[in-house]
Amino acid sequence: MDLQKIPEKLGLSDFPVGLGGCRISENYFDSCGYDVVVFDEKDEPEKIISIDDEMFVLHHGTFSETNSKKLLQYADLQIIQDPSWELRMFLSKIKEKHSSLFADFAKNSLIESMFCCQKTKDSVDNSDDFAPCWQKCASFYLADAIASLNNKRLGPTHMLDSLRKFKKTPINEHISVVTQTVGIERATPVLLERMVKSTIGFSDMVEKNSHSKIIQQKHDYFVKNSMISDCYFYLGYVNKENFIKIKSTLSRNHDLIHVLKTAFDIEADSNVLLQQADLIQNSCNALLALE
């Protein structure tokens, strides 16, 4: 694709535009969409746009961004359009504090993971059906933290594969806790078929932006290429992101547990949940102590 035509195709002729995500790495799949960031200073959710059989994920950015997670997503942007050089200067500033951004994001992820572990325990005590969902979120936050401590900002599509390839270090010893508690050993094509339908349903309820088309596309690619564990991890991570978006309204949306039981492939045994929460919590404490 001629990247210079992206601003025109998406109607972004007046703003700085960059391409990020999988498409600027060497490891993208044909199923990966084009992550386009337009710096129009708008606070709007991402949009999914299909043009000429290609999927574009349009993100709105601001040059006053302070969130380390978003800044790391911007760090390696490939500039497509930047007439005033604002984007070049912005990316230069991000690169100057790259290492501190990774450290900040790792710490935030570990804190969020520990919060989810405690929510798991509280939910088990209160017989709350969402307890297994909190445990899954804790696992994925731990994965985020480990990736960041390796100075990698990874999306869910390629994260499990990258975690497998990290060299052995005291930090990376905790990858085994992620793989133990995420549940990838249960992955089968039949299970994934059920999970993707529920993941798409949950996405449509929360995001309402046609992300479901990309989810289906990636599921099909993973299964076709026998990447069963990677597909399981990807679907779980997508559900984690959407679950966190609605965490404050769970008490008003208890019926969501019916779709999440399948989407997350949740563990029903409360004793196992408590053991997994302890494992994750211990890893978080150990990683925080290493900083």
Secondary structure as the mmCIF struct_conf table of DSSP 4:
data_model
#
loop_
_struct_conf.conf_type_id
_struct_conf.id
_struct_conf.beg_label_comp_id
_struct_conf.beg_label_asym_id
_struct_conf.beg_label_seq_id
_struct_conf.end_label_comp_id
_struct_conf.end_label_asym_id
_struct_conf.end_label_seq_id
HELX_RH_3T_P HELX_RH_3T_P1 LEU A 3 LYS A 5
HELX_RH_AL_P HELX_RH_AL_P1 ILE A 6 LEU A 10
TURN_TY1_P TURN_TY1_P1 GLY A 11 GLY A 11
TURN_TY1_P TURN_TY1_P2 SER A 13 ASP A 14
BEND BEND1 PHE A 15 PHE A 15
STRN STRN1 VAL A 17 GLY A 20
HELX_RH_3T_P HELX_RH_3T_P2 GLY A 21 ILE A 24
BEND BEND2 SER A 25 SER A 25
TURN_TY1_P TURN_TY1_P3 GLU A 26 ASN A 27
TURN_TY1_P TURN_TY1_P4 ASP A 30 SER A 31
STRN STRN2 TYR A 34 VAL A 38
BEND BEND3 ASP A 40 ASP A 40
STRN STRN3 LYS A 47 ILE A 51
TURN_TY1_P TURN_TY1_P5 ASP A 52 ASP A 53
STRN STRN4 GLU A 54 HIS A 60
TURN_TY1_P TURN_TY1_P6 PHE A 63 SER A 64
HELX_RH_AL_P HELX_RH_AL_P2 SER A 68 TYR A 74
TURN_TY1_P TURN_TY1_P7 ALA A 75 ASP A 76
HELX_LH_PP_P HELX_LH_PP_P1 LEU A 77 LEU A 77
STRN STRN5 GLN A 78 GLN A 81
TURN_TY1_P TURN_TY1_P8 PRO A 83 SER A 84
BEND BEND4 TRP A 85 TRP A 85
HELX_RH_AL_P HELX_RH_AL_P3 GLU A 86 GLU A 96
TURN_TY1_P TURN_TY1_P9 LYS A 97 LYS A 97
HELX_RH_AL_P HELX_RH_AL_P4 HIS A 98 ASP A 125
TURN_TY1_P TURN_TY1_P10 ASN A 126 SER A 127
TURN_TY1_P TURN_TY1_P11 ASP A 129 PHE A 130
HELX_RH_AL_P HELX_RH_AL_P5 ALA A 131 LEU A 149
TURN_TY1_P TURN_TY1_P12 ASN A 150 ASN A 151
HELX_RH_AL_P HELX_RH_AL_P6 PRO A 156 LYS A 165
BEND BEND5 PHE A 166 PHE A 166
HELX_LH_PP_P HELX_LH_PP_P2 LYS A 167 LYS A 168
TURN_TY1_P TURN_TY1_P13 PRO A 170 ILE A 171
HELX_RH_3T_P HELX_RH_3T_P3 ASN A 172 HIS A 174
HELX_RH_AL_P HELX_RH_AL_P7 ILE A 175 VAL A 182
TURN_TY1_P TURN_TY1_P14 GLY A 183 GLY A 183
HELX_RH_3T_P HELX_RH_3T_P4 ILE A 184 ARG A 186
HELX_RH_AL_P HELX_RH_AL_P8 PRO A 189 VAL A 206
TURN_TY1_P TURN_TY1_P15 GLU A 207 GLU A 207
BEND BEND6 ASN A 209 SER A 210
HELX_RH_AL_P HELX_RH_AL_P9 HIS A 211 LYS A 224
TURN_TY1_P TURN_TY1_P16 ASN A 225 SER A 226
HELX_RH_AL_P HELX_RH_AL_P10 ILE A 228 LYS A 245
TURN_TY1_P TURN_TY1_P17 ILE A 246 ILE A 246
HELX_RH_3T_P HELX_RH_3T_P5 LYS A 247 ARG A 252
HELX_RH_3T_P HELX_RH_3T_P6 HIS A 254 LEU A 256
HELX_RH_AL_P HELX_RH_AL_P11 ILE A 257 ALA A 263
TURN_TY1_P TURN_TY1_P18 PHE A 264 ASP A 265
HELX_RH_AL_P HELX_RH_AL_P12 SER A 270 LEU A 290
#
